[in-house]
Amino acid sequence: MSRAMKVLVCVVGVGVMLVWADPVMAVTRQFTLLADGPCAGTAESGMATGTFTLDTDTRNVDYSISITGLSSNETGKHVHGPYDSCETMGGSILAFLPVGNDVSGSYVLATEQDVQDMIDGKHWINIHTQSHTGGELRGQIAVVPVPAVSEWGLAVMTLLVLSTGTVVLARRRRGLQA
């Protein structure tokens, strides 16, 4: 078998593995947070934004949250789940988070169902203040969509096969012209 043919076989093999790779097997998933007063049923203009990273193997969640414009001092914040909407109270408290305008840390989800609920967008955050003891800001923790590995794999495989084919054809032409 020629060297070019060996390269082509390797390229096709890697491409096939990428195409059949399952994106659900990803070890980490990224999430964003946007919490506001209207979601909590208040007229307050404060806002909380954040990022969350879930390790699906260990159930560990790393987070970073930034809060601005609260009407009074914060008294607590926590993650609820599962629930489909932040406008209605629901779900258990899954994690208590520290008080502060800029916080980061981590917590561990208790069960595999909690992991699936987070991936399904059923976790939300509630931020309590002295003025709004039931919660001044609320917001869903939403998964960041990513292209499926198989789509990228197909694109990479196509480009590699085309480029390898071009090299093989160019070498053959040189060989025929000699």
Residue, then its C-alpha position, 0 to 999 in steps of 0.5 A: m500500500s502506498r504512503a498516500m493510501k495509508v494517510l488516506v486510510c488514517v484520515v478516514g478512520v479518524g473522521v469516522m471516529l469523530v462522526w460517531a463520537d457521542p456529544v452526550m458523553a461530554v465531561t463538562r457542560q457550560f451554562t449561563l445565568l441572567a437573573d432579574g427583578p421581573c422574573a422574581g415578580t419585583a419591579e427592581s432593576g438589579m441584575a445578576t449574571g454568571t457562568f456555571t461549569l458542570d462536570t457530569d462525571t463528578r457532579n461538581v458545579d463551578y460558578s462565578i456570579s456578578i450582581t449589580g443594582l440591588s435595592s438593599n443588602e443581600t441576605g442570601k442566594h441559592v440554587h433551586g431545582p427542578y423547575d421549569s420556570c423562575e416566575t413560580m416558586g418550586g423545586s428544592i434548594l440544591a445549593f446555598l451560595p455565599v452572599g456578595n456582589d461578586v462570588s465564585g466557588s463550587y458545589v456538588l449536585a447530590t444525584e444523577q437526576d440533578v445533573q440531568d435536570m441542570i442539563d435540561g434547564k430546570h435549575w434557577i437561582n434566587i437572590h434575597t435582599q432585606s427589601h425582598t425577603g422572598g427574592e429580589l432577583r431570579g433567573q434560569i441557569a441555561v445550558v450554552p448550546v454547542p455544536a455536536v461533535s459529530e457535525w464538527g467531525l463530519a466537517v473535519m473529515t470532509l476537509l481532510v479527505l478532500s485535501t488528501g485526495t488533492v495531494v494524491l491527485a497532484r502526485r499522480r499528475r507529476g508522475l504521469q508527466a515525468 
